[in-house]
Amino acid sequence: MKRIRFGLIGCGRISKKHIAVLTELSAQAEIVAVCDLDQGRAQNVADQLNVPAYTDYLEMIEKENLDVVDILTWSGNHAQIALNCVGKVKNIIVEKPMALRLDDADQLIEACDRTQTRLFVVKQNRYNPPVVALRRALDEGRFGRLTMGTIRVRWSRSDDYYRQDSWRGTWALDGGVLTNQASHHIDLLTWIFGPVESVYAKTETFMAPIEAEDTGVAILKFKSGALGVIEATTCTRPKDLEGSISVMGEKGTVEIAGFAVNQVRTWQFVDPLPEDEVIINTSTNPPNVYGFGHLEFFKDVLTCIEENQTSMIGGLEGRRSLELINAIYESVERGQEVYVNFTPRKCRLGDRTSLKRDLKGSPSNYGVEEERWLSRGGSGVKN
């Protein structure tokens, strides 16, 4: 069988996870090239994999006959890089979030539809075994009418984490805990409960040296009538506590916790089934917050490519949680409830007017450089 050829765009922190999983799936997939704006970082990863290193991903695509590009750069340029790849490669994987601004997400979705390009958005927590079991119970009607859903992200991120890269925590290129750390959990909430009607939110920056928030809460009203709560922070000390989702309905309650939505804390239904005990006793906690879901995500990607199928997590699914995140920030800025079918007016996420200034209002070089890279086709990347 011909192996599917991958090119990685971005060789930073998350690339290690993607490389490990693709290595495990080497019977079906192979990484044939890597790219990063930092030549040394790209070369270091390339040497480990024995593949070519690039600093220009458009050149990489042109020379390497890729089946898939895997975009692992900072959040603020996911959409532009993906757009630059449309028409040049048939399959695009993009780490969360697929974009920061809704109009960028819509432009990417339209471009992929027009060119019949498959777009995969990384939402690996959907593939966690307890989450798969939760979704199956929902589809089987075991909850009855859903009444309330809650996600909690209580993680720890030090000042050193935010200072590793100048884009971290900026409105223009990253966002805060809701966009970065909690976006996977927000995705789970909307996947289980469906469309959101309205949101009222508050955020604060208590400890992190960033523009955006390190702590946020939100109250949701779903179109189904159910209520929801979002609680997210990177101020947990001294270490990560949990990443969880709770689902309550007329006929059952499930809570999946651990620090990566991997451990069943509560699994109880009015009408129990024999397999319930198996589900409760087989959950495990992963070694880090990335969890175990990437392997199943990439298996899904490979199946979709080989069998010409559509992924569970395409552009429209990636957009759903992004729309809610934008609405949360809009609510914070307006100081009022926001209906999610809205046109962003005050949401600061993805606002590039702040690029040329640092947190103290002084001139900052990182914004100038990143604008230059994107304006010339996005051919330089870093993570």
Phi, psi and omega in degrees: 000134177291128180282148181279130189267120181252143168238129181267132175249103185109123184241034182270210190304309185287340182299329180300321179293315180296319180296316181299317182291315180295328175295320178295332181259030187295344176292335182248335189225153175216138172274119186252349179193156177226157182217140174203147178298327177279106184302318181296318179293317178299317182293323179299314179291319180300320179296322178296324184264350183060049179227167178291150176248141179229156168249357179234109185288334176293323175294319178301314180297317183296322187268337193254001177052057186280145169270328185219138164252141183242107189268114188233034184266190178293154189302323188292348177240012177305309186295316183293317178297316179300317178299320179293338180271339181299133182090347180251340179211147190272347182224129182233124171255134178229130176295159179292152342283159182293338178196172173259326182252144183296322181294328175293319178297317180295321179296320180293316180299316180297317181296319179293319178298316184295324184260004182056044175265130176283132177242123179246126177254128186286110174226070193293338183293339176297339184263358176299134184308315178295327179290321176300317178295321177299312180297322179296318178298322178296312181296332178278357177079019186288337179277342191067216178286128177286140183244319182206142175229143182223137168241145176229126173240105182241083184245168181242124174228121184279169174302323181299323178301313183289334183271358178299322181219141187290344180280341185299131175076006178273149176295321186291325193235356187210308192085187183253211185299327182290320180281321187270284187291321189267358186296326177296321183286322175298322176300315179299318182298315180287330177293323181279316189262348177085195187299145178263135178275312183208163181214144172229126191223157172224143175223160175213159171244100187269316191231330187281144179276063187225165175288313187277186187277148168253357180213136179207149174226151179209146174249129185245148167241117179276155180297338177287345185104345179291159177252157180218156178226133174244129176227121183216138178204151168250017183263008177294132181229141009265356185209173179304140179252304181197156166228112193221161170225138175240135180232124180239137178216181182299329189239008181184163179221132177228136173228122178245122187233235196073187176261008177218033180054051185234352183241130176284117177266320179221133176213095185217135181226151177301322178246089183290155177237157182302325183287350180300320181295324178296317180299317181296322189267357184252358181285143179226157178263133181283171181284344180207177187290349179288337177073196183254358192287341183300323181299312180292326176301311182291329173299319178296317178302312183296320178296317180299319180290314184292326184252011177055051181249174176258139182285153173297331185238080176264199185297318182294322177291320177297326181290328186303310180289328177297320178299318179294319179298317176299320179294324177299312179294325177297318178297319179300313183290323179280335184072032182205169176296140180235132174279134194291334173281082191219166172255117182302129177241324185239354178301127184270350183297126181081008180282111185273002179292341180267001187301325189269012180226143179271188186294338180263006178086009180269157178303142183229131183284334188297324181293319180298316182296315184291324175298321180295317180298316182290322183294336179262025175102006178067031188278355174244138182221157170206165180228000000 
